[in-house]
Structures are given as structure tokens and as C-alpha cells.
Amino acid sequence: MDEVKEYGQGSFGTAGGKVVRIVTIIGEIEGHDVLSGNTKATKYEHLIPQLIEVDNDKMTDGILFVLNTIGGDVECGLAIAELMASLHKPTVSLVIGGSHSIGIPLAVSAKYSFLVPSATMMVHPVRMSGTVVGAPQTYFQFYQMQERIVNFIVKHCKVEKTVFEELMLSKNMMAKDLGTVLVGQEAVDVGLIDEVGGLENAIKKLEDMMGTSPA
């Protein structure tokens, strides 16, 4: 790597003088309701303008997303994922702890994805807390929301829709819920993530995408 210069907060230099911006997605994805002060959270109203600013920053050549999230608000998480997928700069995601629930669309929205060998991804159906109206319209709302998530995921990675739905509705792994926990290589094997690897691999991939790696 080149000598690191003052590129700004969350940036570093790579081969060829290119600049990579680091964007972290951690804790719970906060939605329209503010979480408690004791909860680690990623606030969508902070992250969305940051992504737009980074994508329009002429000094930035690539973006590295580092994820360790338990998931959270479906609508806001999906909004962030859609924006990440529409960025025109080279993007790589790296899951270092876990990327569960709505964290899965976030992880697969980059142009290339990695996760470390010990990282986990939890696939499960849409959940809702609070008062639920017992009517057919409620079921349709759940189904519609789940289809939005599933369709986004299968569009941005290599997993087959039928395979993902089987993982999501599995009754064999979670005692109090439906779903599946994938660890490391398992997420690659089903097609959710491109490759098992760490920071070095993610940076090397970004250098390749930016055209800075030596021949």
C-alpha cells in the first residue's frame, strides 16, 4: 500500500494513490422510532446522506462497507440496501461478526461481498411486534414485505429463490423461530456471499475493481 495521507475521516490510500472510504453498519438498524441510548445502532437518516455524499465525492474511488449487525427495521434497512446497490463507485462489503435478518440485503448490495470464517448470517421470516390485526390484509402485508426482501436478495447475489425460502422457513435449527443460521463458508456455498475472506482480501478486491493492483 502507499503511505496513508490525510484523506478525511474513514478513508485510506491504496495502490496507485486511490482513496477508499470506509462505511460501517453496526448494531441494530434503527427505523422511524428512536432506540434506547444503550443500544448500538445505525441510523438510516444519518447513513443515507453519507452514502450520497461519498458517491458524489470526487476524491473517493471506492467504498468498503464493514458490517456487524443484528438487523432491525425492515423498511429502513431495505432503503439503505437499495441505495448501496445503486452507487456507481466500486463497492465491497465485509461481514466481520454477523449480518442477520435485514442485514442480509445490506451485505449483498455491494458489488462484491466477503465474510470472515466465523461470521454468521441469520435467515428468517419477517417478524412484527406490537398489536397485529387478525385479518387477511395483515397476512398480505407480511407476504408483500417478505417478497420485497427476498426479491432484492436474489437479484443481488447468487442464491436461488427457492433455496433462500427453504432456509428462511426451516423448522430444524431455531427452537423458538423459523429460519437458518449460516456460518462462514456455508453462506458462500448457498450463494449469499461471494467469498470467505478478511480485510486484506476485501482491500485487494477493491484495488482490482479500481484498476490499481499491480500486474
N, C-alpha and C positions, 0 to 999 in steps of 0.2 A: 504493500500500500504506500501511497505518497504520504508525506508528512501532513498531519492534520492541521488545518488552518482554522481561522475564526469564520466559520460559515453561518453561525447562528445556532440557537438552541435546538438540540435534537438533530444535528447534521454532522456528517463527517465526509472526508475526502476519500476517493478511491483511485485506482489506477487511471492515468490519463487526465487527472485533475477534475474528474466528475464529482458531483455532490449528491449524496444520498440523504434524504430526510427520514428520520425515524418517527413513526406514529404508533403509540401504544394504545391497546384496547384491553383494559383490565377490569377485574371485579365484575359487578353487575351492570348491565346496560340499563341506564335509568330512562324511564319513559316520561309521560306527561305529569306524573306525580313525583315529587322530590323524595328521595330515600333518606333514611336517618343519617345523621352526621357520623355514625360509627360504621357505615357501610362503604367499602371501596367501590367506586362506581365510575363508569364512563358516561358522561352527559352528552346526549346527542346534539343538544343546542350548542355545545362547545366544539364537538368534533366535526360537524357538518361545515361550518365556516372555515375551520382549519384545513379540511381537505380541499375545499375550493381555492383557498389561498395558496396551498402547496402546489396544486396542479397548475396554477397560473404564475407561479414564481419562476422567472427565467433562470435563476441561479440553481434551481433544483433539477437534477437529471433523472432521479429515480426515487422510489419510496419503498421503505421497508416497514411493514406492519408487524408488530410483535404482539401476540395475543396470549392472554391468560384470563379467560372469562367464564363465568358460570352461566352466561346467558342473561335473560331479562325480558324487557318489554319487546313484544313481537313486532309491532308496527314500527317502532323507532329503530330497532335493530335491523329490520329489513330495509328501512330508508337509508341507513348508513351503508349497508351492503350494496344497495343499488348504486349509490354514489361512488363507492370504491370501485365497483365494476366498470363505471363509465369514465374513470380517469384515463387520460390519454398518455400519461407518462408510464414507463416501465414500473411494475409493482410486483413485490414478492411478499408473501405472508409467512410468518414463522410462529407456530404454536409451541410454547415452551412449558406450559403447565397443563392447561386444558382449554378446550373451546367447545363448550356444551350448548345444547339447545339452539337458541338463535345465534349463538357463536359460530355454528357451522356455516351458515351463509356468509358470515364475516370472513371466516378462514378461506373459503373457496372463491371469494370475489376477486382476489388478486390474480394477476396473470399467471403466476406460478406459486405453488404452495409447498411448505415444508412443515414437519413437526418433529420434535426430538423423540428419541425412542421411548421415553417414559410418559410422554404426553397422552392425554385421553380426550375422546370426543364422545359425548353422550347424545344419542339419537332417541327422541321420544315424541309422542303426540303433543299437540297444543294443549296447554292447561290454562285454566282461568280460575281465579279466586274471587270470593265475594258472592253476591246474590246472582243467581242464574235463573232466568225464566224458563220453566219447563214447557217449551213449545217447539214445534218443528222448525220455526225460524231460527231458534238458538242453535240447533244442530247444523242447519245450513250455514250459519255464520262461522261456526267452528270448522266445518268442512272447507268453506271458501278460504279461510285464513290459512289452513293447513296446506291446501293446494298451492297457494301463493308461495309459501316457503319451499315446498317440495319442488315445484317447477323451477324456482330460482336456482336451487342447489343442483339439480340435474343438468341445467343449462350451463353451469359454470364449473363443472368437474366431470369426471368420467364415470360416476356411479349410474347404474341403470335405475329407472324409477321404481320398477318392481322390487329390486334388491333393497333400495332405501326404505320403501314402505314395509317390507318384511322386517328390517332392522327396527323400524320405528314402532311396530306393533307386536314385537316379540314378547312373549309371556314368560320366558325362561330365565331371565337374568335379574330383574329388579323385583324385590319382594313386595313393594307397595305401589308399583307403577308398571307401565308397559315401556318397552324400549331396550336399547343395547348400548353398552359401553365398549368402545373400541380403543385399544391401546397400541400406540406406535404403529408398527408395520401393518396391523390389522386395518387401520384407516386407509393405508395405501392400497392394500390388497382388494378392498371393495371399491376403490376408485374415488374416494372422497378427497384424498390428498395426493399430490403428485409424487412426493419423495420424503423419506425419512432423512433428517439431517439437522444440523445446528446452525449457529450463526455464520461460521466460515462458509458453509455450503450456500446459505442464503445470499451472502455478500458476493460470492463467486458467481451465482446465477444472475444477480443484478448487474454485475460487471459485464457478463456475456450479453445481457439484454441491452445494455447501454453501449455495447461495442468497445469496451475498454480493456478486455482481457488480452494478455499477450498471446501471440500465435503459438 
